[in-house]
Amino acid sequence: MGFIERLLFKEITDEDLYKYTYGMMSESIHGSWNESLDWCLQKNEDLTFSVYPFSHEADVRFICPTIKFCNEPYRLWLKRIECEDENMTNVLDWIEKVNTRIFMIFDQKYDGPNG
C-alpha cells in the first residue's frame, strides 16, 4: 500500500474503501502466490520453484474477448499513426471473422440447449 496509490485511489473514490479493496484489486492485476502456484510455477525436488508457463491450454473464454477488445483499438491506432494498409485491414478482418466463429462454436457447444 504505497503513498502514491492511496492518493490516486482517493481521487477516484472514498479513501476509506482503499484498505478493503486494495488486496482484491491488486490480485486481479498482479496475481497472487496461490495463482502462481496453480498456474505458473512447478515445485522442484530441492524445494525451489521453476517457471512452468505452458502447463495449461489457452481458454477460449479469455482469448476471444481479448481479441475482440484489442482489434478495434489497434485499428484506431493504425489510423492515428497513418499506417492503415489494405493488407493489415484484411488480416484484422480475418482475425475478427475467425474469432467470432470460434466463439459461436464454443457458445453453441457449452451454452446451447445441450450445454
FIDOSE-91325 format. One record per residue: residue in three letters; x, y, z of N, C-alpha, C, O in turn. Coordinates in steps of 0.001 Angstrom, whole numbers, plus 500000, padded with zeros to 6 digits. Layout:
<atoms>
ALAXYZXYZXYZXYZ
...
</atoms>
This chain:
<atoms>
MET500832498830500000500000500000500000500881501238500000501252501755501054
GLY501200501691498837502064502839498708501316504158498841500102504231498648
PHE502058505174499168501504506507499347500860507017498051499756507561498071
ILE501553506836496936501040507308495648499741506591495290498792507216494818
GLU499702505258495520498492504508495218497310505022496027496198505123495510
ARG497548505348497301496477505890498148495973507231497602494768507481497566
LEU496902508083497181496491509381496636495654509205495371494631509867495197
LEU496093508312494495495336508062493269493964507488493587492964507893492993
PHE493915506560494510492647505949494906491698507011495453490507507007495141
LYS492232507923496271491435508994496869490812509895495801489716510422495992
GLU491508510072494683490983510896493592489759510261492932488916510958492368
ILE489673508944493007488617508220492300487408507951493173486272508098492724
THR487641507557494418486529507148495276486866507399496734487885508021497034
ASP486039506934497630486198507115499067487492506477499558487704505277499383
GLU488341507270500163489645506801500621489526505650501622490408504792501677
ASP488451505620502413488273504569503411488098503187502775488351502175503430
LEU487675503130501526487498501842500855488828501215500452488885500025500140
TYR489886502002500456491194501535499987491652500270500705492043499293500066
LYS491600500291502030492113499152502790491283497897502579491788496791502771
TYR490018498041502187489168496877501968489274496319500550489083495123500330
THR489575497185499603489574496754498207490962496562497618491103495921496577
TYR491977497097498255493324497062497688493773495645497362494268495395496264
GLY493609494721498290494055493346498069493365492701496888494016492053496069
MET492049492870496787491306492263495672491734492867494347491959492145493375
MET491846494176494303492230494826493050493659494474492673493958494217491506
SER494531494464493656495928494142493388496058492726492855496815492487491914
GLU495332491787493442495421490401492981494886490262491561495438489502490766
SER493821490984491233493273490864489881494231491413488830494198490986487675
ILE495080492354489221496037492937488289497357492161488303497891491821487247
HIS497870491890489477499207491324489610499244489826489863500304489208489769
GLY498105489236490181498091487828490543498429487660492018498513488641492757
SER498621486424492440498924486146493834499825484928493916500105484275492911
TRP500269484636495114501109483461495312500326482195494951500873481295494314
ASN499061482116495347498247480938495012498085480789493505498189479682492976
GLU497833481884492819497709481818491363499021481347490741499020480535489816
SER500130481855491248501436481439490727501654479947490923502132479258490022
LEU501300479450492112501481478018492383500565477169491511500958476093491059
ASP499345477645491273498378476869490481498676476891488990498443475898488300
TRP499190478013488480499254478188487034500645478432486465500864478172485282
CYS501592478919487258502833479425486673504112478756487159505154478878486514
LEU504050478054488279505279477508488850505162476005489065504069475457489208
GLN506313475366489081506357473967489492507394473853490603508442474498490571
LYS507075473020491579507986472852492702509025471803492345508690470716491874
ASN510273472134492571511374471222492297511643470335493510511178470615494615
GLU512396469267493289512723468344494373513506469009495498513415468592496653
ASP514282470052495159515073470746496185514279471860496873514845472709497562
LEU512951471839496672512002472782497277512077474194496711511468475106497270
THR512806474397495619512775475663494903511670475564493855511061474507493687
PHE511414476660493154510383476685492127510981477074490789511936477848490725
SER510422476540489738510814476901488375509583477381487622508457476986487920
VAL509821478237486646508732478720485806508152477556485015508889476731484475
TYR506841477496484952506153476450484207505002477097483421503836476881483752
PRO505318477889482383504294478698481713503408477937480738502407478490480282
PHE503729476702480400502976476014479360502119474880479896501811473937479167
SER501734474961481153501019473850481766499541473801481391498898472771481590
HIS498994474870480861497563474924480588497317475455479181497999476365478710
GLU496345474872478539495974475353477203495273476706477319494724477040478369
ALA495295477463476259494585478741476234493091478483476351492567477527475779
ASP492424479333477088490988479200477311490244480171476391490474481380476429
VAL489365479630475579488634480445474608487842481556475306487609482612474717
ARG487435481326476540486663482340477271487509483555477602486971484628477876
PHE488812483405477581489714484532477804490210485111476485490262486329476312
ILE490571484241475567491186484672474315490212485433473423490546486512472934
CYS489013484895473202488065485547472282487697486967472707487747487869471870
PRO487332487209473961487042488596474348488264489503474252488147490674473892
THR489431488960474574490649489768474484490875490235473055491168491405472813
ILE490736489315472115490902489689470707489846490713470304490147491694469624
LYS488617490477470726487533491406470370487816492812470879487579493792470172
PHE488320492911472101488567494228472679489884494847472235490110496033472472
CYS490748494086471605492047494613471166492057495045469703492748496000469349
ASN491311494367468862491381494662467434490940496082467090491607496765466314
GLU489836496526467654489342497863467312490308498956467750490593499851466953
PRO490832498929468987491834499939469344493075499875468453493679500904468150
TYR493451498666468037494609498532467157494327499198465810495186499885465258
ARG493131498991465294492749499652464036492813501172464183493334501868463311
LEU492281501673465288492295503117465522493717503647465654494026504739465177
TRP494582502871466303495980503274466439496656503326465069497388504272464776
LEU496417502318464230496990502322462883496540503561462108497322504175461383
LYS495274503910462273494755505102461601495440506359462145495825507245461383
ARG495582506422463446496188507589464085497625507816463632498039508953463408
ILE498383506731463499499786506884463099499956506814461578501071506753461060
GLU498817506823460884498779506837459416499498505628458814500290505751457879
CYS499198504462459378499785503211458871498715502233458403498960501031458298
GLU497534502758458125496491501871457607496959501291456279497569501975455457
ASP496663500050456099497128499350454922496063498312454579495483497702455477
GLU495805498110453299494777497161452891495080495755453390494179495045453837
ASN496335495354453313496701494016453790496460493877455290495937492857455740
MET496837494890456068496625494838457512495129494820457827494687494087458712
THR494367495610457119492921495618457314492336494242457014491478493759457752
ASN492791493616455948492310492277455598492669491249456675491865490375456999
VAL493867491362457218494286490439458283493411490630459518492945489654460106
LEU493187491883459913492343492138461078490906491687460848490261491171461760
ASP490403491881459631489060491389459303488999489869459431488036489325459972
TRP490036489182458929490083487728459013490145487259460466489454486314460846
ILE490975487924461277491078487575462699489720487712463373489318486839464142
GLU489018488793463093487709489002463697486708487940463246485908487456464047
LYS486755487583461975485846486569461454486111485214462124485177484546462567
VAL487366484819462195487716483537462817487391483569464313486853482603464854
ASN487711484659464966487432484794466391485933484681466671485527484001467614
THR485127485333465870483674485256466037483180483841465837482339483355466594
ARG483699483181464823483280481796464542483676480860465684482881480015466095
ILE484886481004466193485337480173467319484426480392468519484009479432469169
PHE484117481646468814483267481929469968481868481366469761481279480824470697
MET481328481481468563479991480946468288479967479434468484479028478901469074
ILE480984478745467997481058477285468166481148476937469648480451476040470121
PHE482000477643470376482120477405471811480784477642472501480354476832473322
ASP480128478747472169478849479096472783477793478030472513477050477645473416
GLN477727477557471277476752476502470929477074475215471674476167474530472147
LYS478326474885471782478723473630472408478474473628473913478001472633474461
TYR478790474738474584478726474763476037477554475534476620477168475279477761
ASP476980476460475882475866477231476409474561476970475683473522477535476027
GLY474619476116474682473425475806473901472483474901474668472670474693475867
PRO471473474358474004470455473535474669471030472278475325470449471764476281
ASN472152471783474829472736470575475414473937470880476304474545469961476852
GLY474292472180476457475499472559477188475373472577478664476339472885479362
</atoms>
